[in-house]
Amino acid sequence: MIQRNRSLTLLGILTLVLGLVITFPARIAYQWASPPHAKLSGIQGTIWSGSAREFSTNGVYLRDLTWRMHPLQLFTGKAAYDISGSPVSGFFESEVALGLGGTLTLENLAASVPLQMFSGAANIDGLSGSASLKFERLELESGRPSAMDGTVDVANLVVPRLSSSSIGGYRAEFFTQNNGIVASVEDTDGVIDLAGSLQLNADKSYAFLGQVVAKPNAPEGLKRQIRFLPFANDRGQHELRLEGSY
């Protein structure tokens, strides 16, 4: 009888703990462990399934954010969620997993977002246009990409340093390799005929090497800038080389 009572007591305690975990308010969890540089407001629901009116981090803004946990992923050491939200215009949806080491992994990412939300991170004042993202995997460590497999299509790109008007559309296709992340970059309907490659290295350095030619409809100011670039070949293409850290 005593053994049976102990078993019932243990079962009752486990049921209570499980109930508390399942119904644990997301608002309290955020207050306890709010990540730096990230803000949530209008939080409702639990850590398992809930929503927030607004979310922002490092200039990235989403509204009407919703999440739903994949509880079985906890046995792999990850907190995994289906997440969706709306930027100022467009949409965002992805499977998001946070590992024990702080690695953030986004899988099956699909989004359409305004480029303005990245102007601060890219350090480009006045950046505008729209971007469509489709990634099988995007992995971030300390906020920096460590793995990228997918494509980014940019339309109506405006970079004031180059031109005050749109310079058209471009595509970048990313692949993860042993020595870092590489991407092929080309124009789709841009005013610049562009073909190049981008390398993102593990030491957080990057290098872009491309060949460019101004199309007839390119702004005159942009044409003049391209003329100052060294020639890459005898077909009139100029070499564009960019290096730095991110």
C-alpha positions in Angstrom: 0.0 0.0 0.0 2.8 2.4 0.9 4.6 1.6 -2.4 1.4 2.2 -4.3 0.9 5.6 -2.5 4.4 6.6 -3.4 3.9 5.7 -7.0 0.6 7.7 -7.1 2.4 10.7 -5.5 5.2 10.6 -8.0 2.8 10.3 -10.9 0.9 13.3 -9.5 4.1 15.4 -9.2 5.1 14.5 -12.7 1.7 15.4 -14.1 1.8 18.7 -12.3 5.3 19.5 -13.6 4.3 18.5 -17.1 1.2 20.6 -16.9 3.2 23.6 -15.7 5.7 23.2 -18.6 3.0 22.7 -21.3 1.1 25.8 -20.1 4.2 28.0 -19.2 3.4 31.5 -20.5 5.6 32.7 -23.3 5.6 36.2 -21.8 7.2 35.0 -18.5 9.8 32.9 -20.5 10.7 36.0 -22.5 11.1 38.1 -19.3 13.4 35.4 -17.8 15.5 34.8 -20.8 15.1 37.6 -23.3 17.9 37.5 -25.8 20.0 40.6 -26.3 19.2 42.9 -29.2 15.7 41.2 -29.6 12.4 42.7 -28.6 9.0 41.1 -28.5 5.7 42.9 -27.7 2.1 41.8 -27.4 3.1 38.3 -26.4 0.3 35.7 -26.0 0.1 31.9 -25.5 2.8 29.5 -24.2 6.3 28.6 -25.1 4.7 25.7 -27.1 2.3 27.7 -29.2 1.8 31.4 -29.2 2.1 34.7 -30.9 3.6 38.2 -30.6 2.3 41.4 -32.1 5.8 42.7 -33.0 9.3 41.4 -33.1 12.6 43.2 -33.9 16.3 42.5 -33.9 19.2 44.3 -35.5 16.9 46.3 -37.7 14.9 43.3 -38.8 11.2 43.8 -38.0 8.3 41.4 -38.1 4.7 41.7 -37.0 2.0 39.1 -36.3 4.6 36.6 -35.3 3.4 33.1 -34.5 5.2 29.9 -33.3 4.5 26.3 -32.7 7.0 23.9 -31.1 8.1 20.5 -32.3 8.4 18.9 -28.9 10.2 15.7 -30.0 13.1 17.8 -31.2 13.9 18.5 -27.6 15.4 15.0 -27.4 18.0 16.1 -30.0 19.1 19.0 -27.9 17.2 21.6 -29.9 14.2 23.8 -29.4 12.5 23.7 -32.8 9.6 25.8 -34.0 7.4 26.5 -37.0 7.5 30.3 -37.2 5.7 32.8 -39.5 5.4 36.6 -39.5 4.9 39.6 -41.7 7.5 42.3 -42.4 6.3 45.8 -43.4 5.5 44.2 -46.7 5.8 40.6 -47.8 5.9 37.4 -45.6 8.3 35.2 -43.6 8.0 31.5 -42.7 10.5 28.9 -41.6 11.3 26.0 -39.4 13.6 27.5 -36.7 15.8 25.5 -34.3 18.0 26.8 -31.5 20.8 24.5 -30.4 22.4 24.1 -26.9 25.4 26.0 -28.2 23.4 28.9 -29.3 23.4 28.0 -33.0 20.3 29.2 -34.8 19.2 27.0 -37.8 16.5 28.0 -40.3 15.2 25.3 -42.6 12.7 25.5 -45.5 12.9 29.3 -45.3 10.6 31.2 -47.6 10.3 35.0 -47.4 9.6 38.2 -49.3 11.0 41.2 -47.5 11.9 44.9 -48.2 15.6 45.5 -48.5 15.3 48.6 -46.2 15.2 46.3 -43.2 18.8 45.3 -43.9 20.2 48.8 -44.5 21.6 49.0 -41.0 23.2 45.5 -41.0 24.7 46.1 -44.5 25.8 49.7 -43.5 24.2 51.1 -46.7 22.1 54.2 -46.1 19.1 54.4 -48.4 19.2 50.8 -49.5 15.8 49.8 -51.0 14.1 47.3 -53.2 12.6 43.9 -52.4 14.2 40.5 -51.8 12.7 37.0 -52.2 14.5 34.3 -50.2 14.3 30.6 -50.5 16.7 28.5 -48.4 16.9 24.9 -47.6 19.2 25.8 -44.7 20.5 28.9 -43.1 22.7 28.5 -40.0 23.8 31.4 -37.8 26.4 31.4 -35.1 26.7 34.5 -33.0 24.5 36.2 -35.5 26.8 35.4 -38.5 26.1 32.9 -41.2 28.0 29.6 -40.9 26.0 27.7 -43.5 23.8 28.9 -46.4 22.1 26.8 -49.1 19.5 28.6 -51.1 18.8 31.6 -53.3 18.1 35.3 -53.0 16.4 37.3 -55.7 16.5 41.1 -55.5 14.2 43.4 -57.5 14.3 47.1 -58.1 17.6 47.5 -56.2 18.5 51.0 -55.2 22.0 51.7 -53.7 22.4 55.5 -53.4 26.2 55.1 -53.5 25.9 53.8 -57.1 22.7 55.5 -58.3 19.7 57.3 -57.0 17.4 55.3 -59.3 16.8 51.5 -59.5 19.6 49.4 -61.0 17.3 46.4 -61.6 17.3 42.8 -60.4 20.0 40.3 -59.4 20.2 36.8 -58.1 22.6 35.1 -55.7 22.7 31.3 -55.2 24.5 30.1 -52.0 26.2 26.8 -51.3 28.0 25.6 -48.1 31.5 24.1 -48.6 34.2 22.9 -46.3 36.1 26.2 -46.5 33.1 28.4 -46.0 30.1 29.7 -48.1 30.2 30.5 -51.8 27.7 32.1 -54.0 27.3 32.8 -57.7 25.9 36.3 -58.4 24.4 37.4 -61.7 22.0 40.0 -63.0 18.4 39.1 -64.0 17.1 42.4 -65.4 19.7 44.8 -64.0 21.2 47.8 -65.8 24.6 46.1 -65.2 25.6 42.9 -67.0 27.1 41.2 -64.0 28.6 37.7 -63.4 30.6 37.0 -60.3 31.4 34.8 -57.2 31.2 35.6 -53.5 33.2 33.8 -50.9 32.3 34.0 -47.1 35.1 32.5 -45.0 35.1 31.0 -41.6 37.2 33.8 -40.3 34.4 36.2 -41.1 36.1 37.7 -44.2 34.5 37.9 -47.6 35.7 38.4 -51.2 33.7 39.1 -54.3 35.2 38.9 -57.8 33.0 39.7 -60.8 33.0 41.0 -64.3 30.7 44.0 -65.1 29.5 45.9 -68.2 27.1 48.8 -68.1 24.1 48.2 -70.3 22.8 51.0 -72.5 20.0 51.9 -70.1 22.4 52.3 -67.1 22.5 55.7 -65.5 25.3 57.9 -66.8 26.8 58.3 -63.3 27.0 54.5 -62.9 28.6 54.2 -66.3 31.3 56.6 -65.3 32.0 54.7 -62.1 32.4 51.4 -64.1 34.9 53.1 -66.5 37.3 53.6 -63.6 37.4 49.9 -62.9 40.3 47.9 -64.5 39.5 45.9 -67.6 39.1 42.2 -67.1 39.4 41.1 -70.8 39.3 42.3 -74.4 35.5 42.1 -74.5 35.1 45.3 -72.7 34.2 43.8 -69.3 35.6 45.4 -66.2 36.8 43.7 -63.1 34.9 44.3 -59.8 36.8 43.2 -56.7 35.5 43.7 -53.2 37.0 42.4 -49.9 36.4 42.9 -46.3 34.9 41.4 -43.1 31.3 41.0 -42.0 
